[in-house]
């Protein structure tokens, strides 16, 4: 039941063109977990090999979605990953730090800056 609901939500997101279809379904699931604040699933997908820097159709990463939505636990998980490219920008030139600042998540912004975000 839970798996069916999760698959339906993922399919729905893809139909809305929030997530770019690409050959690596692991990365799609990873971005989806980041969008919805599912810390345990995000961590599990990273362990399984998801690319922490993967982007959706708008050029947004899991870190961007986590900062935009204020998911501090996911942000903390991401910044501890040595492969994270913290200053990536979406198709409109916005970074994770910019999303955090715009949405008033000062604690997240400070965490990002401590790990080199500009």
C-alpha positions as CSV (number, residue, x, y, z in Angstrom):
1,X,0.0,0.0,0.0
2,X,2.7,2.5,1.0
3,X,4.8,1.5,-2.0
4,X,1.8,2.0,-4.4
5,X,1.1,5.4,-2.9
6,X,4.8,6.4,-3.2
7,X,4.9,5.3,-6.8
8,X,1.7,7.2,-7.6
9,X,3.2,10.4,-6.0
10,X,6.4,10.0,-8.0
11,X,4.5,9.4,-11.2
12,X,2.3,12.5,-10.5
13,X,5.4,14.6,-10.0
14,X,7.0,13.4,-13.2
15,X,3.8,14.1,-15.1
16,X,3.8,17.7,-13.7
17,X,7.3,17.9,-15.2
18,X,8.9,18.6,-11.8
19,X,11.3,15.8,-12.3
20,X,13.2,15.2,-15.5
21,X,13.0,11.6,-16.7
22,X,16.5,10.2,-17.2
23,X,17.9,6.7,-17.2
24,X,18.8,6.8,-13.5
25,X,15.6,6.2,-11.6
26,X,17.6,6.3,-8.4
27,X,18.4,10.0,-8.9
28,X,14.7,10.7,-9.6
29,X,13.7,9.0,-6.4
30,X,16.4,10.9,-4.6
31,X,15.1,14.3,-5.7
32,X,11.6,13.3,-4.9
33,X,12.6,12.3,-1.4
34,X,14.3,15.7,-1.0
35,X,11.3,17.6,-2.2
36,X,9.0,15.9,0.3
37,X,11.4,16.1,3.3
38,X,11.9,12.4,3.7
39,X,15.2,12.3,5.5
40,X,15.4,8.5,6.0
41,X,14.7,7.9,2.4
42,X,17.1,10.5,1.2
43,X,19.8,9.0,3.3
44,X,19.0,5.5,2.1
45,X,19.1,6.5,-1.6
46,X,22.5,8.2,-1.1
47,X,23.8,5.0,0.4
48,X,22.4,3.1,-2.6
49,X,24.4,5.4,-4.9
50,X,22.1,8.3,-5.8
51,X,24.1,11.3,-7.2
52,X,23.9,14.0,-4.5
53,X,24.3,16.6,-7.3
54,X,21.7,15.3,-9.7
55,X,19.3,18.0,-11.1
56,X,15.7,18.0,-12.2
57,X,14.3,19.6,-15.4
58,X,14.6,23.1,-13.8
59,X,18.2,22.5,-12.8
60,X,17.4,22.1,-9.1
61,X,19.2,19.7,-6.8
62,X,18.0,17.9,-3.7
63,X,19.8,20.5,-1.6
64,X,18.0,23.3,-3.3
65,X,14.6,21.7,-2.6
66,X,15.6,21.0,1.0
67,X,16.7,24.6,1.6
68,X,13.6,26.0,-0.2
69,X,11.3,23.9,2.0
70,X,13.3,24.4,5.3
71,X,14.2,20.7,5.8
72,X,17.2,21.3,8.1
73,X,17.8,17.6,8.8
74,X,18.3,16.9,5.1
75,X,20.5,20.0,4.6
76,X,22.7,18.8,7.5
77,X,22.9,15.4,5.8
78,X,23.9,16.9,2.5
79,X,26.6,19.3,3.7
80,X,28.4,16.4,5.4
81,X,28.8,14.6,2.1
82,X,32.2,15.2,0.5
83,X,30.7,15.0,-3.0
84,X,28.3,17.8,-2.6
85,X,28.8,20.8,-4.9
86,X,27.3,23.4,-2.6
87,X,27.3,26.4,-5.0
88,X,25.4,24.8,-7.9
89,X,22.7,27.1,-9.5
90,X,19.4,26.3,-11.1
91,X,18.4,27.4,-14.6
92,X,17.5,30.9,-13.2
93,X,20.9,31.3,-11.5
94,X,19.6,30.7,-8.0
95,X,21.6,28.7,-5.4
96,X,20.6,26.8,-2.3
97,X,21.9,29.7,-0.2
98,X,19.6,32.1,-2.1
99,X,16.6,29.8,-1.5
100,X,17.3,29.7,2.2
101,X,17.7,33.4,2.5
102,X,14.6,34.2,0.4
103,X,12.5,32.0,2.6
104,X,13.8,33.3,5.9
105,X,15.6,30.1,6.9
106,X,18.5,31.9,8.6
107,X,19.8,28.8,10.4
108,X,20.0,26.8,7.2
109,X,21.7,29.8,5.5
110,X,24.3,29.8,8.3
111,X,24.9,26.1,7.9
112,X,25.4,26.5,4.2
113,X,27.8,29.4,4.6
114,X,29.8,27.3,7.2
115,X,30.3,24.7,4.5
116,X,31.4,27.2,1.8
117,X,28.2,28.4,0.2
118,X,28.5,31.8,-1.5
